[in-house]
Amino acid sequence: MADLMEAITSLAKRRGLAFPSSEVYGGIRSAWDYGPLGVELRRNVKGAWWRTMVQLRDDVVGLEAAIIMSPRVWQASGHVQSFTDPLVECKQCRRRFREDHLPGMAPASGHGGEGTIEAGERRCPECGGELSEPRRFNLMFKTNMGSVEDEAHVAYLRPETAQGMFVDFVTVQQTSRKKLPFGIAQIGKSFRNEITPGNFIFRTREFEQMEMEYFVEPGSDEEWHEYWVNARFQWYVDLGIRKEKLRVRPHEKDELSHYSKATSDIEYEFPFGWSELEGIANRTDYDLRAHAEASGEDLTYFDQEREERYFPFVIEPAAGVDRALLAFLVDAYGVEGAPSASGDLEKRTLLALHKDLAPVKVAVLPLSRNEQLAPTAREVFDLVKPLWMCDFDDAGSIGRRYRRQDEVGTPLCVTVDFDTLEDRRVTVRDRDSMRQDRVPIAGLVDYLKERL
């Protein structure tokens, strides 16, 4: 399975999906830049989430809150006091580890959870040296606002997007005129000073979240929690992830975050094992109550039918763009045999991404760089590029160009050949079946719309 992870990482760099940041200076640990294809893939993942969670619903609205918020937000939410991990350090090689991620430990118990290692087992997994006693390490990035660096000007880079939706709850509810149950959705950057980032883009210190806070009447929260666990599981299946590679794992009581009544993780079987893809938490009314008490503002909801005010309970589906992207890449990646132009069987790398996620939807491939073909090929490209993200590739043999498109997941390739000059037809090749259809240029857009 490690070989699969290496293959994915290699493909990502080779084809401009993702590669180390600041690489000309030796890189910086666990920071990745997304190249031309990676940018498109990320946009498609976020677009698919937004379409499902906001566009196709009438009970969810969007928000884009500031990254740097009042430090009082993080004090009230408990992050200043509780957003910590247990850190141990090797006394010999000075490597640092999360204690609850060391071999033989129970699964991570959420931020703020404690782990224990028997004294005789307290050994570094890298060099075998003795490990220090654990100490609490706060994961928030601290900075200063303004020209003076002192405690009065301390600010934090947000560790989650959720708190913006809580402090803006009343404003959003009143301006959108939504009644319970309703949700506020947000996609945005978050920052966590992880002790042990790694596994390519799975765990990074700078990442993007897709979160939704769904506000419900107290007493209906358990039903809605189950609803959103099932709905979010199905989202991944609908976008092509094999069902047998997914599972739902409810948290044990000692794993729950300080705000959670119940949390279930949707996990994916990555090459490095089963790991969290998305968490769906029942946050009760913890956050609204905490911010109301700390700010002195009324953050309750007025129920007109019951003629009373109360704090709604909140169900939170929280997913990472980068983790979702990695799962889609891993699940879509494969190497299979394919007939070459000579009829011999050769291997092709195939990224069988769902059509909604594919970075490039259509590739236009003139059979050669012949100057007679160029105008017609450009005509076809100009016809389709306003509708879909397209690529124009005229370098190398047609078989090699098909392979290039296969390994980045392009669903359809349109070939312009010399017969096109006579009959005004092009050949459309399907990525998965490799079926080829001869289609009139005049009907090409309708043909592609049926398949994309």
Helices and strands as residue ranges (DSSP letters): H 2-14, E 18-20, G 23-25, E 32-34, H 36-50, I 51-55, E 60-62, H 71-77, H 79-82, E 84-89, E 96-98, G 99-101, G 119-121, E 135-138, E 141-144, G 151-153, E 154-157, H 162-167, H 169-176, E 182-191, E 206-216, H 221-238, G 243-245, E 246-250, G 253-255, E 262-270, E 273-284, H 286-295, E 301-303, E 308-310, E 313-320, H 321-332, E 333-339, E 345-351, E 362-366, H 374-384, E 390-392, H 398-406, E 412-416, H 420-423, E 425-430, E 436-440, G 441-443, H 444-451
